[in-house]
Amino acid sequence: MATVRLGKYAVDLLERRATTPSGEQSLTPLEADLLAFLDRHRGKTMSRARLLTEVWGYSPSAVTRAVDNTVSRLRRKLELDPASPRWLVATRGGGYRLEPDEDAEDLRVTGNVPASRDAFVGRRKELAALGKALDKARLVTLLGPGGSGKTRLACEVALAHGGRFSGGVWLVDLSTATGDDGVLSAVAQAVKVPLRGKEPRQQLAHALAGRGPMLLVLDNVDLVVESVASLASTLLDAAPDLVLLATSREALRLRGEHRWPVRPLPLPKGDDAKSVSASDAADLFLKRAQARTSLSCTDATAPTIARIVRCLDGLPLALELAAAQVDRASLDALATELQTRVDGLVSDERDRPGRHHSVMAALQWAWDRLEAREQLALAQLSAFEGGFTEAAARTVLEPTLADHLPALTDRSLLVSGTERCSLLGIVRAFARSTLDAQSHDAVVRRHGAFFASLWPEAEAAVSGAQDGGEVRRVLTADLDNLVSACLRAVARADHATAVPCLAAAWEVLRFAGPVTAIIPLAEDVLAITGLHDAQELVVRRILADATKVHGPIETSLSHARQCVTLAQTVGDVREEAYARIGVGGLHWQQGELNDAEAHYRTALEQSRAHGIHVSIASALCNLAQIFEARGDLPSAIDHHEQALAVATDNGLDQSATFTASMLAVTHARSGAFQRARALFELALTHARDMGDRLLEASVMGNFGRLQFDMGDADSAVPLLEASLAIHTEVGNRRSVGMMHGTLGEVHIESGRVRVGHRHLLACVAIAHESGDRYRAAAWKGWLAYSFALKGEPQSSDRNATEAIEALHDMEQWRDLAEVHVLHARALDQLGHRRAAREALDEARRTAERAGLGETSVLGRQIARTAATLDR
């Protein structure tokens, strides 16, 4: 039942809300499950062992006070006097009973629906919504593939809402019925109507019409859809108080039918214990496994549990069968096996229906009921990974097979959305196994050709005025297909398919991550024999970009230099300019400003000569950073503003947003905080509108630094941590290091020395690991200061000396001046005030060389440090 009556008070189990003597109370899911179980067996004593098994899913021999503690909490919420409970009473022998409520007997469910043997997991919103659907429609059909939990859901709906049907709630199992007579007989036997005479159908209809409000659950309609539809139509017309709830793979197609898709259980959104525990799919797996083992969801087990339930698509039957294997194999071994095969998921329960004895049996049962052309269409659709559009299906399938898509959808084997269709992974694997090698090769070649054909148009849009935002969203939906097409093409050395699929996949991954996923794939494509120069250029550009953010700088620089050579060979000026800007950026990270500037200027000249606006904006923006590093702030701002004008005038939204953010950084360093803040807020809004997560993370990180420089550390930390989280998820390793460094500064200045020190160690380690000499040196100054705060003078002096020497060699005057300030603060902390003043004097001279006056962030740092030394 949906409501448990406690005298004149009530508990709504679906909403988990109780009206009690002390007012409204909310129940936890576990408290609601326990109360529901006791209510189904109201007046009967339930032992602790049975409650542990049925509600918690534990072994009956488990040593725990979980039952007693939950009952105690329920008493405090529901009883007028918890010390002398009226409803939840303990009995001798260690059990509990929910006392009968004589006033609520008329709401008890009558009929033949069996009480649940174990806890019902998830679908609480569906239970509530289906109760409302039964109020509005007299025929509701639960539609879903085999093993999706239709029967269990129908029975739970009947038990939860059956109290409103005075004529009872009756379950009719049609799995063995055949023809019109078999269906009629099954229904009559279930509702206990003896059929006599020449008009048995009218006799049954007349009998049901006289019973008042009644719910009939027609289970397993699949084999006898037409017979059930015919009888259902007769009964609904004859018995106006009758409501039908059917479970089927396909609809009855009757007037007034309310079709309710039964989807797999929701999967975990993350791999941590909290995310996995919140998932209905993982919850079902755990509860069933706990009936056999002591498995629990911890930080150690959560990732493996998440792998298992995702592999099984959250399909209840598969989850229950997998849970039954946990006591026979380790969790890791089970997860590994399920990655490649699910035919080992077999039940040892004697009373489980044959078609549910294994996942393969359920799939075979559905497969055998398809026509030959429908089977062939489903088999060929298995070439798709993830979803697909109807246009893609019509291209990949043999002619006319796409006409069978509606039939596959009707039979719940194909999940159809508003724009895309998809197959459950288990269904895909089964259908794929039916294709012979020759047929499989033919269909995957058509699949590869279709997705390779997406790139030329997408490339044109990406390099066009609007940066291809809409096209990128389309490619994102097909990322799984692009990657699988590329992998298959690599396996057959098909570079004509592999290269465009790789390029399209990178267009998605470079924004959304993980960046690391593209590197081995691109290396495999690069190894294909017979790549043309233009194809090699595409692949090396991808490798240069990917290893730039996640890999050794030398590797990225090698690929970028070869891109310059290849672009010259094929005469592609756009690619050459792009590659030169990439080479310049890598020289910048190594502190080689002159080499960086030379490449930027060459790229700028080429781009201006050929009207390549995106490269003009990029080269100007990068030159601005060169000017800023050398202390020429007016030139830096001028170049940033030129870049912003080019990007804005030509509708380059991404370039304009990035340039606005970098201009904001320059204004912030010069002390123009309000101007910087306005630019950051605008850039952040645009980055989010475009769905560019990397750009959003970059802007958030710089914005967080501004908040800190303005004295608002409380606002800075959430922005910096959010930026760190995105960069980590996407796989932008160098930016992860930068965020660790900035967080280290903020925590140090906020008095959280140990936390800040850990962030700084991580930052410097990542910079060394990737060969980023500039950033390693820049943050060693902060590391030196943190060592001083920890009372480690030798480590402090070593890091300061290394930072000063490296930044001086690189001519990075702004950062060098900041390191001198930090060195002065470190020396003061260690009691060397005279040496601290000398270091601060060096900071003033270097800041002047960097063009940073008293109103800049650095100027204010010098002033604050001087004031401290003068005290």
N, C-alpha and C positions, 0 to 999 in steps of 0.2 A: 504494500500500500504506500501511497505517497504521503499519507498523514498517519501519525501515531497518536491515538487519543489517550490522554491521562486525565480522566474525569472531565471536567469542564475546560481543561486546557488541551493544547494540541502542539505537535511537533511536525513541521513541514520538512520531510526528509530530503526532498529535491533541492530546496533552498537552504537546507541546514539551519533553519531558524525555528525557535521555540517560543511559544507564548506560555509563560510560567507565572506562579504567584508573585515573583519578584520582578516581572516585566519581561521584555524581549531578551532572548539569549541566542548566541550563535554557537553552532556545534562544529567541531572539526570533522573532516571526512571520516576518520576512524570512529569517532563517537557516533556519527550518524549510521555507519555500517553496523556497529555493534547493536544499536537500538533497533535497527531494521531487522536484524537477525533474531533478536529476542522477541520482537513483535510477531514475526512469522511463526514462532513457536510459543506464543503467549500462553502462560499458565503452566508451561513445562520447564523443568529444571534443566539447564544446560551446563555441563561440566566445564571446568576451566580448560581441560584438554581439548574438548570439542570446540570451544570458543577460539582457542589458539589456532586450531586447524582451519576452522571454517571462516573466521573473520580476519585473523592475522596472516593466515597462510603459513604458520610456523609448524614445526614438528610437534606432535602432542607431548613429547618428552622434554620440550624446551624448558629451561629453567629461567623464568622471568616473572615479574609482577605486572606485566603489561595489562592483563585483564583487570586486576584489582585496582590499578591506578586509573584506568579509563572509567571503570564503574564509579570510582570515588569522584572523579570530575563530573560525570553525568549527574550524580546525586546532588552535587553542589549547585548544578544548573537547573535541575528539574524538580527536586523534592522541596516541599515546604519545610521539612525538618530532615536534613541529610543524615543526622545521627539516628533517626527512627524512620527509615524510608517506607513510604506507602507503596511505591511501584517497583523499584529495583531492589529486590530482596535477595539476601544470601541464604543458602540452604545448607544443611548438613552434607558433608562429603565434598565440600569445596566447589559448589556451583552457584549459579545465579538464575533468577526467574523474573520475568516481567509479569506482574499480577494482572489478571483479567480485568477488563473494564466493561461492566455490564451495560453501561449506557451507550457503548459503541459497538455492540454486537451487530447492529444492522448495517455497519460499514465493513464487516468482514468479507473477505473474498470467498465466494463459493464456486465450485466447479472442479475441474480435474488438472489445473496447471500445477505441476510439481514444485515444491519448495526448492530453492537453490541449494546445492550441495557445497558450494564454495562462494567466496565473496565476489560480488559483481564489481568490476573495476572500470572506472571512467564513465563517459557518456552521460553524466548527470544532466547536462543541459539538454541532451537529446531526450532523455526520459521525461523531463518537464515539457519540452516542446511537443513530443508525441502525445502526451496527455491532452494538450490543448488541441492537437490535430484531430483526436478522436471526438472532441466536442463539435468540431466543425464539419468533419467528413465521415460518412458511414462506411467508406472503403479506403483503407490506408494500406499501401503495399511497400514493404521494406525491400529495397533492391540492392543487391551487392553480389560479388563473386563468392564462390565457395570458400568457407573458412573466415568470412568477414564478421561473423558473430550475429547474423540476422536472427536465428532462432533464440539465442540467449537474450538478445535485446527485446524481442517480442514477448518472451515470458516475463522479463522484468517489468515491461510496460504493463502487462496484464496484472501482475501482482501489485504494482504500485498504484494503478488507477482502477483496478477491478471492483473496488468497494462501491462504486456508483452504479454497478450493473446488478440489479436485484435478481435477474434471471440467470446469473452466473457467468463465469469466464471459462470457456471450454477450448482445449487445445486439440487440434486435429492433425495427426501426422499422416501426410500424404505420400511419404517416400516409397511406399510399396503399392500404392493405388494404381490401377490401370483402367482407362476408359471412363465413360460416364457412370456406369454401374459401380465401379470401384470407388470413385470419388463420393458418390451418394452414400454408399455403404459405410465408408470411413467416417463421414460426418454424422450419420445417424447413430453409429455405435458410440462415438465420442460424446454426444449429447444425450445418449440413452433414450432414443426414440425407436421403438420397434416398428419396422416397416412391414405392413400387411396390405393386401389388396392389389389392384391393378394400377393405381396412380401413386407410386411411392414418393415421387418428387413433390407432388402437391400435399401429400400426407405430411412429409417433413416440414414443408413450408408452413402448413397450418399449425403444426405442433409448436414451431418456434415463434410464430406470431402470438401465440397465447401465453408465452412466458415473460412478456414484458421486456424491459431493457436487458440486453444480452450482448456479450462480446464473444465472437468466434475467432480463434486464432488458427488460420489455415497455414500450416507449415509445410515447406518443401513443395511448392506449387510447380516447380520447374518441368517435371515430366508430363504433367497433365494440365497445362495452362488452359487449353481450350475447354476441357471438361469442367474445370474449376470456374472459369469465366461464365460458362452457361448456367451452372448451378447457382453461382453467386448472384447473377442477375435476377434469377427467379426468387431467391430467398430475400434479397433486398427489397424487391417489389412487394412481396407478400407480407413481410414482417417489418413494419415501419420503425420498431424500436431496436432492430438488430444492427450491430456494428461489426464489420469484418476487418481483421488485421491479418494481412497475408505476408509471407516471406517467400522471395523468389529471386531468380536471376533475371527474369524479365517481367514486364508489367502485364496485368490482365487486360488492359486497354478497354475498360468499361467507363461509361459516363460517370462523372463524379469521383473518379479514382484519384486519390492523393498519393503521388509517388514520392517515396522518401529514400534517397540514396544512403546506404550504410557504408561509410568510408572506413578505411583502416584507422587504427588508433593513432593519435598525434605522436610524432617522434620527438626525441630530445632536441632542444635548440642549441645545446652546447655539450661538451664532454665532461664538465665538472659535475661533482656529486649533486649539487643543488639543482642544476638544469635537468640531469637525468632523473632524479627523484620526482621532479614535477611532471614528467612525461607519463601519459596514460599507458603507452606501449611498454615502457620500462617497468612501470608499476605492475602491469599484468604479468610480465615475465618474472619479476621478482616474487610476487605473491605465489605464483604457481611453483616456482623453484624452491621457495621456502617451505613448501609442504614436504620436500624431500631432503633439503640441506639447510645449512645455517647461512646461506648467502645473504649478504646485505650490500647496499650501495654505499661505497666509501670512495675517497679520492683515488684509491688504488684500483678499485673494480669498475668505477663509473665509465671510463673510456671504453673498456671491453664490452660492458653491457650496452652502451650506445652503439657500438659496431654491430652487435648481434641484432638488436631491434631494428636498426636501419637496413641491415641486410635482408631482413624479413618483412620490410615495408610496413611494419606495425600491424600485420595481419594476425588477428587473434588466434586462429587455429595454429598457424606456424609458431607463434610465440609460446603457446601452451605445449606444443610438441617439443620445441627446443628446450623449454624449462625442464621437461621430463628427462632430458639428457644430462643435466648438470651433475647429477650424482654418479654419472658413469664416465665423464671426461672433465678435464679442467676447463675453466671458463675460457682461457686463451685458446685451447685446442678446439673448443666448440666454435669460437668466433672464426678461427682460421678455416675450419672445414666448411662453414656456411658461406664463406666468400666465394667458393667454387661450386658447391653442390648442396642441395637441400633434400635429396632423395633419401638421406639417412634419417629424416625426421619421421619416425614411425611410432605410433602409440602402442603401449602394452596394456591398455585398459580394455577389458573384455566387452564392456557395454557401450563402447563408442561406436557410432554408426560406421559402416564399411567405408563410405565415401570420405569420412573424416579420420580414417585410420592412419592416413599419411597425407602430406601436402600433395604428393604426386598423385595419389588416388583421387583427391578432390579435383585436381586439374585435369586428370584423364577423364573423369566423369563428365566434366564440362566440355572437353575436347570432342569426346565421342558423340556429342549431341549437335555438333556443328555440321553443316553441309561441306562438301569437299572444297568448294570455292571459298567458303568462309574460313576453313582451316588454312588454306594456302595464303589468304590475305593476312591472317593473324601471324602465320609463320614469317612472312616477309616483313611485316611491321616490326618484328623483333630486331631488325637492323638498327632501329632508332634507339638512342640512349636518351632518357628523359622524355620530354614532350615533343610534339611535332604539329605542324599546321596541316590542314587538308591539302594545301598546295604541295607541300613536301611529300605527303603520302601519295598523291596522284603521280608525282614524278618518280618516286622510288618503287612503287608497286607496279606489277604488270598491268597492262591495259584492262580496264573494267573492274579490277579487283577493288578499287577504291569505292565502288558502288556498294560494297558489303560493309563499309564502316558503320552505317546505322544499325545493321543487324548485330554486329559485335558489341556495339554500345548497348543495345537492348538486352543482350545476354550478360551484361556486366563484366565482360572481359576487356573492354576498352573504356577507359575513363575519359569522358568528353566534357570539356569546359566551353567557355564562350568563344575562345579563339584557338585553343590547342587541345590535342588529345594526348593520352599517355597510357602506357601499360605498367602495371605493377611489375616490379623486378622479378618476382617469382614467376608470373605469367610469361614475361619476356624470355626468361631462361628456358621454360618448358617449351614454348613455341619455337625457340631457336633450335632446340635439340631435335626437332622434327625435320629440319632442312638437311638435305645431303650436301656434300662439300661443293659440288658444282653450283647448285642453286644458291647456296650461301654466298659464294664468291660473286655471283652475278648481282645479287641484291645489294651487297655491301659496296660494289663498284658504282652502282647507280646512286646509292646513298652518298658516297664520297663525292661523286661528280656534282650532285645537287648542292652540297654544302660548300664545295670549292667555288661554285658559280656565284655564291653570295658575296665573295670578297671584292671583285672589281668594282661593283656599284658601291659597296660599303667604303672602300678605300677612297673613292671619289668624294663621298659625303664627308668622311672624316677629315680630309684635307681641304674641305670647302669652307664656306663662310661661317657655318654654325658649329664647326668642330664635330659634326656627326653625332650629336647627343641622342637623337631618335634612333639612328641606325645602331648605335652601341647598345641601346636597350633591346633591340631585336636580336642582336648577336648574343647578348647575355642569356636570353631565353634558350638559345640553342648551343650554349657552351659545351654541354656534355656531348652533343652530336658532333661538334667541330673537333673536339679532342679525340673522340673515338674514330672519326673519319681520318684524322691525321695519323693515328697509331696504325690503323689498318693499311693506310697508304705506305707508311714506312716499311711495314712488314713485306709488302710486295714491291718495294723500291719504286713507287709511283710518285715521282717528285712533282708532277703536274697537279696532283691532288693534294699532296702533303703540304706544299709551301703555302698556297692560299688558305688552307684550313688552319695552319699554324698562325699565319698573320691575323686572321679573324679572331682566333682564340686569344692572341696576345692583346688585341684591341680591348678585350674584356678584362683580362687578368691584370693588365698594367694599371687599371683603375681600381679594380675590386679585389685583386689578389686571389689566391696566394701567388706572389711573383715567382716563388721557387718552383711552382708546378711547370712553368714554361721552359726552364733551363734544360732538364734532361730531354724533354720532347724536342726542343730546337737542336740540341746536339745530335740526336738521332736523325733528324731531317738533314742536318749538315753532312752527315756521314753517307747519305745516299749517293751512289755513283752516278755521274752524269749531270749534276746540277749545272744549269747555265749561270753565267756571271750575274745576271739580273736576279735570279733566284737565290744565289748565294748571298747577294747583297741584302736581300730581305731578311734572310735567316741570321746573318751576322749583325744586322742592325738590332734585331730582337735580342740577340745574345748580349750585345754591347749595353743596351738599355737595362736588361734584366740583371746582369752582373754588376752594373753600376750601383744599383740599390741593394743588391744582395750577392756579394762576391768580392774577390780580390780586385783592387783597382787595376793591377797589371793585366789581368784577364780581360777586363772591360776595355782597357786602353788598346790592347792588341786587336780586339774585334773592331773597335772604332777606327783605328788606323787602316785596317784592311777594307773597311767600308769606304773610306776616302778613296783608296786606290781603285776599288771596284766601281764606285760611282764615276770616277774619271774614265775608266775603261768603257763603260756603257754609255757615257755622255749624259748622265742624269745630274743636272746642276742642283736640283732641289735636294736630292739625297746627299750630294757632296756637302752642301751647306749645312744640312742637318748633322751629318757626321762630323764636320769640323767643329760645330758648336759642342757636340758631345766630347770630342777630344780636348777642346779647350776646358770644359768643365772638369775633366779628369786631371788635367795639369793644375787647375785651380786647387783641387783637393790635395794635391801633393805640394802645394805652396809655390808652384812655378808660374808666377804671375805673368812674366814676359811671354812665355810660350802660350799661355792661355789667351793673352791679349792678341797675339799674332793670329791665332786661329779664329777668334771672334771677329777680328777686322776683315779677314779674308772672306769669311762667311757673310758678313754684312755687305761687302762689295758685290759678291756674287748674287746675293738675294736682291739687292737694289737694282742690279743690272737686268735681272729677269723678272722683277715684280713679284717675288715670293714673300708675301706679307708676313706670314707666320714666322719665317726665319729672320726677317728684318726685326720684328718685335723681340724675338728671343735673343738675337745677337746684341741689340741695344740694351736689353735688361741685364745681360751678363757683363757687358762692358761697364755698366753702371756700378756693378759690384767691384770691378777692378779699381775704378776711380775712388770708391768709398774706402777700399782697403789701403789705398795710397794716401788718403787724407784729403782728397779733392771732392768735398761734399757738394759744392755747387754743380760740378760736372756730373756727379752721380745722380743728383735729382733731375738734372736736365735730361740725361739719357733715359732715366726711368719714365719721365713724362713723355718723351718722344715715343718710347715703346708703347706706352699706354694709349697714346693718340693713334698709332698705327693699328693696334689691335682693336680699338673701339670703332675707328672709322671703317674697318673692313669686317666688322661683325665677328671677330675672333673671340668669342666669349671666354673660352678657357684661358687663352693668352692674356686677355684683359684682366681677368680675375687674379691670375698669378702675378702679373706685373703690379697691379694695385696693392697686393699684399707685400711685395718686395719694396715698393715705394713707401708703404706704411712703416716697414722696418727701418728704412733710412731716416724717415721723419722722427720715429721714436728715438733712435740713437742720437739724433741732434737735439732732442728735448721738445720737439713739437708734438706733445702727447695727444692733444685733442684732434689734430689733423690726422694723426696716425690711427686713433681710435675710430674715427668716421670711416676711413678707408678699410680697416679691418672688418668692421660690421657689415659694410657693403660687400666686401669680398666673401665673407663667410656665408651671407645670404645667397650669393650667386653660385658658390661652390655646391651648396646643398640643393639648390634648384636644378643644377646640372647633374646631380647624382655622382659627382666626382669625389669619391671618398678620400683619395690621396690628397687632392687639393684641399678638401675640407680639413683634413688632419693637419696639413701644413699651415693653413691659415689659423686654425685653433691653437697650434703650438706657438706661433708668433704672437697671436693675440694674448695668450696666457703670459708670455714674457712681458708684453706691454703692461698688463695688469700688475705684474710684480714690480716693474720699474716705477709704476705710479703709486706703489706702496700698498697694493691690495693683494696680499699673498693668498687670502682666503678665496678670492675669485680666480686667482691664477692656477692653483693646484688642480681643480676639476677640469679646466680646459687642457692643461698639460697632460693629465692622466688619460683623458678621452683621446687626445692626439696619440699618445703612446699606445693605447689599446688598438686603435685603427691601424697604425703603422705595423704593429706586431702581427695583427691578423692578416694584413695584406702581404706582409713579408718584406717591407722596406727597411732592411737591416740598418742602413746608415742613419735613416731618420729615427729609428728606435734608439740608436746611440745618442743622437742629438737631444731627444726628449729626456733620456736619462740624465744627460748633462745639465739641461735646464732645470729639471726637477731637483737635481743635486744642489744647484745654486739656491733655489727657492727654499729648500728645507734647511740648508746651512744657515741662510740669513734669518730664517724663522726660529732658529735655536734647536732644530732637530738634527743634530750633528751626525749621529749614527746612521739615520735614514739617508741623509744627504750624501754621506761618505760612500754608502753602498751604491747609490745611483751613479756617483762620479766614477767609482771603480768600474762599473759596468760600461759606462760611456767610453772611458779610455781604452778598455779591453776591446770593445767593438771597433773602435777607430784603428787600433793596432792590427786587429785581425783582418780588416779590409784594406789596410795600407793607406789609410787617410791620415797623412802626416800633419796636415793643417789642423784638423779637429782634435787629434791626439794632443798636439802642443797647446791649443787654445784652452782645453779643459784641464790640462795638468796644472795650470795656475790655481784653479779652484781646488784641485786635489791637494796641492801643496798647502793651501790655507786650511783644508779640513784636517790634514795630518798635524798641523800646528795646534789646532783646537783639541786634537786627541792627545797632545803632548808627545809627539814623535818628531823631534827636530831634524834628525838626519833624513828621514823620508820627505819631510817638508822641503828642506833645502835642495835635495836631489831633484825633485819634481819641478821646483821653481827654476833651477838652473837650466834643466833640459828644455823647459818651455821657453825661457827667454832666448836661449841660443837658437832654437829652431825657428821661432817667430821672427827673430832679427834676420836670419838668413833668408826667410821667405818675404821679407819687407811687409809683413802684416802689422802695420803700425797701430791700428786701433786695438787689436787683440794684445799686442805687445804691451801697450800702455796699461791695459786692464790687468795683465799679469804682474806688472810692476806694482800696481796698487795692491793686489792680493798678496804679493811678496812683502810689501810694507806691513800689511795687517798681520801676516804670519809672524814676521820678525817681532812686531810689537807684542803679539800674544806670547812669544817665547822669551820676552824680556830684553830684547835687543833694540832699544828705542832709537839709538843713534843710527844704527844700520837701517832701521825702518824709515827714518827721515830721508836718508840718502836714496833709498828705493823709491820713496814718494817723489823726490825731486826728479828722478829719472822718468817717473810716470808723467809728470807735468811736461817735461821736454818732449817726450814721445807723443803725448796727446796733442801738443801744439803741432807737431809734425803731421799728425793724422787729421788736423783741421777741426778738432773737437774742442769747443770753448767751454766756459763755465756753466752754460745752461744745458749742455748735453748730459746724457746719462753718465758718461765717464767723468765729465767735469764735476758733477755732483758727488760721485763716488770719491774723487780726490779731495773735495772740500770736506766731506764727512770724515775721511780718514785723517786729514790734517787736524781737524778739530779734536779728534781723539788723541792724537799724538801731542797736542799742545796742553792737554789737561794735566 
